[in-house]
């Protein structure tokens, strides 16, 4: 069983040494940048005309004289259809462009986030503020983690889409007939909701342990993401009680940081809501939480002790895998 009291005490001591003994603003800002990047892993109209219709036929303008159609209604119908087609086409194109932009932005955020994971761990474990060296040295680790995260996302879709598909199939008759679900249908939706919730909780639990324990093992032992993921599953299997309590404590710490973030946001007139600024202000809490996770991991055995890694040279070119 993990000694969580010891982990809390050790994490507090490490945090004070890293950030306050001695205090270095440049180092603080650099570690804050790495923490910010690591945190990237934790979007028809109508025009009311002033004309009248009578059974679908143009009869004139409001308050004005009647005028003969002279084919105007047909011309208006053709123009309306053409404009509607153009408008729908524009909406589709714009929608596709927005979707592609969001997808590309998500990929970039994930890529920066996985890079930030290794930057933040390096800065915490080696008690320094560095970007260039760990960015270069852990590029292969980060690329492996990035591709594995994409694989996990795709695998998750294959798990959730069948559940959503069944819910849609059950909901189509209700939509067509414009009625509320009956007793057995309500039961079906409840069962689907429970299955979805259970699967979501289990996958979130596994992914969280992988991020908290598996990624540091990649950092320490040079493991590829797939092997580190299996190591995380092994820890869950053999130390489920400790891991479960750890997750509960991390959730509590996360809620505490969220409350602290809201308080600082109110006290600073939302200045800390700006990207990176809030991370710099909350850096002691973030470093403490990262140290706590690493100290808990180290208690599983020497092969899990991230604090024992060698201090590498400052020149990226001299670091060899």
N, C-alpha and C positions, 0 to 999 in steps of 0.2 A: 504494500500500500504506500502510495506517495505521502511523504511527510509535507503536507501543504503549509504548515506553520513555518517550517524551515525554508520552504520555497519563497514564502512571502518575505521573510526576514532577509534572505539572500538577495532577492530581487530589489528590495528597498536599498540595501547597501550598495549593490552594483549601480543602481540608477544614480545615487548621490555621487559615487566616484566618477561615473561617466560624464555627468553634466555639471557637477559643482566642485570637483576637486582636481584641478582648479576650474573656475568658470571661464569658458572661452566662447565668446559670442560667435566667432567664425565657425568653430566646431559645432556649436548649437544649431546654427542655421543650416550647416551642411547635413547634419544628422536629421534635421527637420525636413530637408528636401527628400532624403531617402525614405523617411517615414511617410511623407506625403505620397510618393510614388507607390510605396507598398500598400497604402490605404486605398488605391484605386481599385483593388480587388474587393475590399470590404464595402412620347411625343407625336356644300353647294350654296350657292347663293341665288337669290332671285331678285328681279326688278319689278316693282309694282308700277305698271303702266297706267296712264290716265285715260285709257279708252275702255269702251264697253263691248261686251259680247252678249249675243242673244242666241242661245242654243248653238253656240260655237261659231256664229257668223258675226263679222264686224258690222256694227250699226252706227258708229260715229264716235265722236269725242264727247266727254262729259261736258255738259253745258254749252255745246256747240251745235251747229247745224248738221243735219244728216247729209251724207255725201254718197253718191253711188259707188258700188264696189269696184266696177271696172277691172275686175280680176285682182283687186288689192288683197282680198282675203286669201286667195291662192298664193300670191306673192309673199304675203306675210307668213303663211303656213310653211312655204318652202324655206324662207329665210330663218324662221324659228327652228325648223328641223336642222338646217345647216349649222346654225349657231349652237344648237344644243349638242350636235355631234362634235363640233370643234371644242366646246367647253368640256365635254366628257373626255375627249382625247387629251386635252391639256391637264385635266385633273389626274388622269391615269399616269401621264408622263411625269408630272410633278410628284405624284405619290411614289412612283418607282424611284425617282431621284432621291426623295427624302429617305426612303427605305434603304437604298444603297449607301447613302451618307451615314445614316444611323449605324448600319452594319459595319462600315469601314471605321467609324469612330469607336465602336465597341471593340473591334479587333485591336485598334491602336491602344486603347485604354488597357486592355488585357495584356498586351505586349509590354507596355510601360509598367504595369502592375507587377508582372512576374520579374522584370528587371529590378524593380524597387524592393521586392522581397529579399533578394540576395544583397542588395546595397544596404538595407536596414540591418539585416542580421550581421553583416560584416562590420558595420560601424559600431554596433552594440557589443559584439563579441570581442572585437579588437580595440575597443575604446578609442575611437578616432573619428574624424570627419573626413571621409574620402568618397569620391565619386568615380574618378577616372579608372583607378586600379580595379576595384571590384566590378565595375561595368564591363571592363575588358576581360578580366580573369574568369568571371562566371557567365560569360556569354553563352557557352555551350550548355551549361546547366539551365539557364533561363530559356533558351530555345527549346530544350527538351520539355521543360515545364509548360511552356506556352502551347506547344503542340498537344501535350497531354490534356491540358485544360480544354482545348477545342474538342478533343476526342470525348472528354467527359460530358461536355455540353451536348454533343450530337447523341451520345448514348442516353443522356437524360431525356432528350426529345423522343427517342424511340420508346422510352418507358412511359412518358406522360401522354403522348399523342393518342395511343389506343384508348386510354381512359377518357380523354376529351372527346374522341370520336364517338364513343358509346353514348356519352352525354348529349352530343349533338343529334345523333340518330333518335334518341329518346325525346328530344325537345322539338324536333321538326313537326311531328303531328300536332303537338300542342300549339305551335305557332300557326300552322295552317288552319286549324279549327278554332283558334282564338279562345282557348279555354285553359283553366288552371289544371295542374296535374291532380289525379285522383290518388287514393290511398296507396295502392301498390306502386304507382309511379313516383310518389313522394319517397317511398321506401327505397326505390331504385336509385334515385338521386342522392339520398342520404348515404347509401352504401358506397356509391361512386365517390362521394365527397370524402368519406372516411378512408377509402383506399388511397385516394389522392393525397390526403393529409399524412397518412402513415408512410407512404413511399417518400413524400417530400421530407418528412422529419428524418427518416433513416438515411437518405442520400445526403441531406444537409449535415447530419452528424458525421458521416464518413468523410465528406469533403472538408469539413472543419478540422478534423483530426489530421487529415493529410496536410492541410495548410499549416497547422500549428506544429506538427511533429515531422511529417514527411519532408517538407521543404528544408527544415534545418538538417535533416539527415542527408539530403542532397548536398547541402553546403558543407557538412563535415566530412562525409565519406565519398563524395564525388559520384553518388549514385544517379543513374538515369531516373526520370520521373516514374516510370512504370515500376521499377524495383522499389523505389521509395514508397510508392503507393501500397505495394504488397507488404512492406515493413509496417506501414501504418495499420493495415488490416490485422497483421499479426499482433501488434500491440493491443488493439481492441479485443482480439480473441483471447489473449492470455492475461490481460490486465483490465478486464471490462469495468470492474468496480472503480478502480483508480481513474480510468479514463472518463467514466461517466461523471464522477464527482468533479474532475477537472473541467469538463464542459460546463457543468452547472456554475462553478466558480468563475469561469471565463465569461459566461453570460452575465453574471452579476457585475463583474468588472466592466464589461462593455456597457451595461446600463448605467453604471456609475460615471463612466466617461461621457456618455450621452447627456446625462444630467449636468455634469460639469461643463460640457460644451454649451448647453442652453444658458446656464448661468453666466458664463463668460461672454456669450453673445449679447445677453441683455445688458451686462455691465459695460460693454465696449460699444454699445449702439450698433450692433451687428457687424462690427469690423472683423471679428473673428470668424464670421460666416464666409469671408472671402477665401478662395482656395489658397492653400499653403500657409496663410496667416494663422488660421485656427490651429493647424498642425504644429506650428512653431510654439504657439502659446501653450498647447496641451502636451508638449513633448515629454515632460517628466512622467506624465501618466502613461503615455504610449510606450516609452522606454521601460517603465516599470512592468507593464503587462507583457511586453516581449521578453524581458528577463525572467518573469515568472514562468512563462511557458517553457523557456529553455531550461530553467532550473528543475521544473517538473520532469521534463524529458530526460535530463541527466541522471535522475534517480533510478531509471530503469536499468542502468549498467554503464560500464566505461565506454562501450561502443556507441552510446547515445549521448555522451557528454560533449556538447558542442564547444564548451569553454576550453577544451584542451587542444584546439587547433593551433598550429604554428602561426606565428606572426610573419606574413610574407614580406618581401621587399616592396619598396614604394614604387618601383619602376614596373609598369605592366608588362614590358617586353621581356623582363627577366623571369616572370612567373610561368612555369610550365606545368601542364596537367600530367 
